[in-house]
Amino acid sequence: MKRILNTVILLLAVIATSLTFTSCNNLSPEKTFEVAALNSNLLSRFGSKEINEKLQSEAQIYDESQKKMVPSSYYDAFKYDITNLEVRFQTIKDIPEDDDNKELLQASKDLFSYAIAKQKEGYLPIAKLKDEKASPEQIEKAISDFDTSTQSEIDAKFTKLMNAAKAYVEKHNINAKIGV
């Protein structure tokens, strides 16, 4: 009798754990859309517009010990922003992919992985130029070169994501407007 009781308890524990795990990983279509598509708003000013805006404001990062933003180098501020993008990207990668959301998730992952890689390759050296007090002309040339090398690709990836998002929204009757 004790063995049967232990088996039943073990079975119930496995079922409860399984249900908890499953319920945490199966997102609603609305939540999947929010994470995969709406997070792309963080990348909507990618390139010169974002770089120039950041370089014209005070460089800051969040200091966890003080629980506030504190002055930093431009390099560290850009690196901090990239780290935040990587955290958002991880939330996208954590969504279980299935036939229903595959196109949306792949387009979102493609956009985020490209943008993060290019920010590391382009934003960080530009921030370093600013920290090292390079001439405005050098900084502007680096920004212009960055835009030239990335703009058409980032635009194509955004368009692909917005098209996938639009199809996903229509399929699931999600109340959202997609600007494509």
Secondary structure, 3 states (H helix, E strand, C coil): CHHHHHHHHHHHHHHHHHHHHHHHHCCCHHHHHHHHCHHHHHHCCCCHHHHHHHHHCCCEEEECCCCEEEECCHHHHHHHHHHHHHHHHHHHHCCCCCCCCHHHHHHHHHHHHHHHHHHHHHHHHHHHHHHCCCCHHHHHHHHHHHHHHHHHHHHHHHHHHHHHHHHHHHHHCCCCCCCC
